[in-house]
Each structure stands twice: as structure tokens, then as C-alpha cells.
Amino acid sequence: QVQLVESGGGLVQPGGSLRLSCTASGSIFSINAMGWYRQVLGNQRELVAVMSSGGSTDYADSVKGRFTIARDNAKNTVYLQTNSLKPEDTAVYYCYCNAETLGRYVRRDYWGQGTQVTVSS
């Protein structure tokens, strides 16, 4: 099993910044994609940013130019630098990875518990 633990959320004013972090642990053999999703009550969970093990990235159009994803493969850690935050960025942010565990031959999706980001004056 793989466990994901996020940190770094909180309350910030519009235009401010937060840096989210997430570390994966457990019986990990390999991790393919790793990144962040977010969800607002009443909406589906949406992709924010993901990065492959090779470094390729994908961002939601709404965050391009403002958010930056980074990854430390040696530490099984992914970061999300959120700049120029807007009230519409308010959501629960979930860490995500697609990983293969020791002794298994298929990749599965894993999710963190979520961290609240609130952008308000």
C-alpha cells in the first residue's frame, strides 16, 4: 500500500502564494505520475498539475502561468507552488500518484487526505 501525506494549505489573501508538499511512503516499487487535483463542494475533482517520472508536465488551463509543479524523485515528494492566488482557487487540494507496489505487477492510483486552500480577503 502507498500512503500520501499533504501539507502547506491554509488561508491566504488574493494575490498571495502557498507552497504545498506531498510525500509518498509505503511498499513502493515505482511511481509514474505524481501531482495535484482539487475539488470544490458540488463539483468533480479536477486536475491541477501532474508530472511524470520523466519530468513531463500537464497543467489545468486555469492555473497555467501561476502554479508550478516540482518533484523530487529521490524523496518521493511532489510540490505545488501556487502564486497569484485567486478566490476561485479555493478548494481542497489532493495529492495523487500512480504507483506500482512491491510484489505487484499493475499500477494503481493513490490519493492523499487533502489539504484546504482558502483564498479570501
C-alpha positions in Angstrom: 0.0 0.0 0.0 1.0 3.6 -0.6 0.3 6.5 1.7 0.3 10.1 0.6 0.6 13.0 3.2 0.0 16.6 2.1 0.9 19.8 3.9 1.1 23.5 3.3 -2.5 24.5 2.9 -4.1 27.4 4.7 -5.8 30.8 4.4 -4.2 33.4 2.1 -5.2 36.7 0.6 -5.9 37.1 -3.1 -2.6 37.6 -4.9 -0.7 35.6 -2.3 1.2 32.3 -2.5 1.3 28.9 -0.9 3.6 26.0 -1.3 2.0 22.6 -1.0 4.0 19.4 -0.4 3.2 15.8 -0.5 5.4 12.7 0.3 4.6 9.1 -0.6 5.6 6.2 1.6 5.0 2.5 1.8 6.0 -0.5 -0.2 6.7 1.4 -3.3 8.4 -0.2 -6.3 8.0 2.7 -8.7 5.9 5.9 -9.2 4.8 7.0 -12.6 2.7 10.2 -12.5 2.5 12.3 -9.4 0.7 15.6 -8.9 -2.3 17.5 -7.6 -6.0 17.6 -8.0 -8.6 19.9 -6.3 -12.2 19.7 -5.5 -14.9 22.2 -4.6 -18.1 21.0 -2.9 -20.6 20.1 -5.6 -18.0 19.7 -8.3 -16.0 16.9 -9.6 -12.3 16.6 -8.7 -10.2 18.3 -11.3 -6.6 18.0 -12.4 -4.4 20.9 -11.3 -1.0 19.7 -12.3 0.8 16.4 -12.8 4.4 15.4 -13.6 5.6 12.1 -15.0 8.6 10.3 -13.6 10.5 11.6 -16.7 9.6 15.3 -15.9 6.8 16.0 -18.4 4.1 18.2 -17.0 0.4 18.9 -17.6 -1.4 21.9 -16.1 -5.0 22.9 -16.0 -5.6 26.0 -18.2 -6.9 27.9 -15.2 -3.6 27.7 -13.4 -1.1 27.9 -16.2 1.4 30.7 -15.6 0.6 30.9 -11.9 1.2 27.4 -10.5 4.4 25.4 -10.8 4.8 21.7 -10.0 8.1 20.2 -8.9 9.2 16.7 -8.0 12.0 15.1 -6.0 12.0 11.5 -7.1 14.6 10.5 -4.6 12.3 11.6 -1.8 9.1 10.5 -3.4 7.9 14.1 -2.9 5.9 16.5 -5.1 5.4 20.2 -4.6 3.0 22.7 -5.9 4.0 26.4 -5.8 0.8 28.5 -6.1 1.3 32.1 -7.0 -1.1 35.0 -7.7 -3.9 33.1 -5.9 -7.5 33.9 -6.7 -10.7 33.3 -4.7 -11.7 30.7 -7.3 -8.6 28.7 -6.4 -10.3 27.9 -3.1 -10.7 24.1 -2.8 -9.4 21.0 -1.1 -6.2 20.0 -2.8 -5.4 16.3 -3.1 -2.1 14.7 -3.7 -2.1 12.0 -6.3 0.2 9.3 -7.6 0.1 6.3 -9.9 2.4 3.7 -8.5 3.4 0.1 -8.5 4.0 -1.6 -5.2 6.5 -4.3 -4.3 5.3 -7.7 -5.3 2.7 -6.5 -7.7 2.6 -6.0 -11.5 0.0 -3.4 -12.1 -0.1 0.3 -11.4 -2.8 1.8 -9.2 -4.0 5.3 -8.2 -3.4 6.6 -4.7 -4.8 9.7 -3.0 -3.9 11.8 -0.1 -6.3 13.0 2.6 -6.5 16.5 1.2 -5.4 19.9 2.4 -7.7 23.0 2.4 -6.6 26.1 0.5 -8.8 29.2 1.1 -8.2 32.4 -0.8 -10.1 35.3 0.7 -9.6 38.8 2.0 
